[in-house]
Amino acid sequence: MCNITGHSAKGFTAITATNPIWLVKTRLQLDARNRGEKQMGAFECVRKVYQTDGLRGFYRGMSASYAGISETVIHFVIYESIKQKLLEYKIASTMENDDESVKEASDFVGMMLAAATSKTCATSIAYPHEVVRTRLREEGTKYRSFFQTLSLVVQEEGYGSLYRGLTTHLVRQIPNTAIMMATYELVVYLLNG
């Protein structure tokens, strides 16, 4: 539990520090879609956000990012549970069979599958925060707060709209998470030697 609390605190800090960067990135992406004229640059975007909303404007969507911390928590809880089951299976099968080299190779694949499974579950559960965050970061919108945006999106577009873009998000996230977590486990294993 302490590990999850530590990840959550780090998540809050990172979100607070980097939200202005992500807001500008999102605005630049949406700007290219919305404007037929010359595209806005990053510095122009920063100036425009500051002129329109002041410093507060750079923190639009931050509440949705905070809600996104739940995805990390869910991911680690599921991942650790699967990892524990894999360890129990390994111990049970090692007692029956002493083929240790095959087990070590399968551990890496098992950790990748555990990470992919846990990330898929966590992302699928927590994904609506991604949609809400993007809506909150749009320039000059009717969206004002996390719950107001969530409610308004469902009212106007239905529940399915909260999962718009999920497949693309998973295609990017799952391989990244699987490789990252398996690499982490491999490094820990090698350091504990």
N, C-alpha and C positions, 0 to 999 in steps of 0.2 A: 504494500500500500504506500509506503514511503517513496518508492520509486515512481509511482504514478503521481503522487503529490509533487515531487520534484519536477517531473515532466510538465505538469500543469503550470507550475510557477514559472518555469522557463518559457512555456508557451505564451503566457500572459505578457511577460517581459518582451519577448521577440515580436509579438503582435503589436504591442504599443509602440515599440521603436521603429518598426518597418511599415506600419500602415500607410504613412504618407507615400512611400515608394509604390506600394501596391495600388493605391488610389490613382496615382498618376498613370501607372501602367494600364489600369482598367479604362480610365478616361481616354487615353490615347487609342486603345483598341476600339472603343465605342465611337470615338471621334471620326475615325476612318470610315466607319459604317454610316454615320449620320450626316456628314458634311460632304457636299459635292465639290466644294472649293478646295483650296490649298490645305494640306494636312497641317495640323498643329504640332509643334515640337514640344519636347519635355519642359523646357524653360518657360515657354509660352503657357503651357498647361498649368505649371506651378503658379505663375503670375495670375492667371485667370481664376484659379481656385482661391487664392489669397484675396483677390479683389472682390470676389463674389461672397465668400463665406468666412474670410479671415482664417486664423490658425485652426479653428474648429472644423473647417471644411476638409482638412487633411485627415480627419479621423472618422469620416463617414464610413459606415460599414464595419467599424471596429467591433461593435456588439455582436455582429454575425460571425466575425473571426473568433471572438471569445467563445461563442457557441460551438465553433469548429474544434475546440480543444477536446470536446467530448469524443470526436472521432479518434483522436490519439489514445485516449483512455480506453475506449472500447477495443481498439486494435490491440493494445498491449494486454488487456485482460484475456481476450480470446487467444492471442498468440501464446501467452504463458501457459494457458490451459492446454492447448494443443501440444506445446513443447513438453509439458509434463507427461501427457499421455504417450508421446513418442518415447520419452525416457523410460517410462514404466514398461512399454512394449520391448524396448531394447534390452532392459535388464532381464525380463522374462525370457526372451529368446536367446540371450547370451548363456543363460543357465542350461538351455537345451542344446545349443550349438556353439562351438568355439570358433566359428569363422569370423573373426574380428575385422579383417580387412574389408570384407563386403559390408559389414555394418557401418564402418567409418565413411565409406563412400555414400551409403544411403542416408547417413545423417545429414549431409549437406543438402541433398535433394529434399529430405523430409523437412528441414528448416525452411527451405524455399517455399514448399507447399504450405507449410504452416503460416508463413508470412503472407503468402498470396491469399489464402483462405481468410485469415483474420482481417486483412486489409479490405477485401471484397465485402465482408460482412459490415465492418465499421463504416466504410464509405457509403454503402447502400443505406445504412441507418441514418447517418448524419448528413447526407448530401444536401438536403434542403437549405442548409446554412450557406452553401456556395451560391445558390440562386439568389437568396435574400441579400447576401453581401454584394453581389454584382448589381442588383437593382438599387441598393442603397448608394452605390458609388456612381450611378449615372448622374450626369449633369442636369440640374433643374428638374428633378422628378417629383412626383407626388409621394414618394416613399420617404418616410420620416424616421421610423424606428424599427427595430427588429420584428417585434410582434405585429405592429401595424402593417409592415410590408408582407410578412408571412400571411396574415389574414387577407390582405387585399389581393395578393397573387392568387390565393386559393379561390376567393370570391369571384374574381374576374376571369381566371383562366383554368380553374379546376385543380385538383390535387396532382394530376399528372405533370403539370407545369413545374412542380417542385423538383422533378427528376429530369428536367430537360438538360441534356448534355452529360448525363451520368455515364453512358457507355464510353464516350470519348475520354472522360476523366479516368475511368477504370483502366482503359487501354494504356494510359500514361502511368498511372499510379501502381498497378499491380506488378509489372516487371521491375520497376524501380524499387519498390518495397521488398520484393522477394530477394533481389540481389543484395540490397543493403543489409537486410536482416541476416541472411546466410553468411555474408562476408563478416558481419559483426560477430556472429557465433564462431566462425572459423578463427578469427583473430583472438577471441577470448580463449578458445581451445588451445591455440598455439602458444599463447602467453602462459597458460596454466600448465602446459607441456607435460 
